[in-house]
Amino acid sequence: MIKILIIEDDEITNFITKTNLEKLGYKNIAVALNGQEGLDYLKNNTCPDLILLDINMPILDGWDFLEATTRLNLGVKIPVVIITSSIRFEDRSNAELYSNVIDYMEKPINFEELNNLLANLKTKKIES
């Protein structure tokens, strides 16, 4: 079973994302409202198989979260999909600096595309 961590400050987006993922058959979903909550989650729980990460959040944004996971060697092998409303070229290029960032999706989320990505992740998990 794939375990997903959503790190997103907008509760409506979290509700929509979680509901749509559940409709696709994914039930093991946790939510953190900012990067600091995401770090705390990684420190205190079994690591998820995938992180859906917003960039622009209060307290600790997505970039700071990625930097902290690298610095602390915490979950650096967990695949990350950045899901953001940012259309800035700099953000897309910054995402390429992190080896565990496997995709960059702009909101609104294309759940068919996300489901395909999750299906590939599930296949890789079964093979390993």
Secondary structure, DSSP 8 states (H G I E B T S, - for coil): --EEEEE-S-HHHHHHHHHHHHHTT--EEEEESSHHHHHHHHHHS---SEEEE-SS-SSS-HHHHHHHHHHTTSSTTS-EEEEES---HHHHHHHTT-TTEEEEEESS--HHHHHHHHHHHHHHHHH-
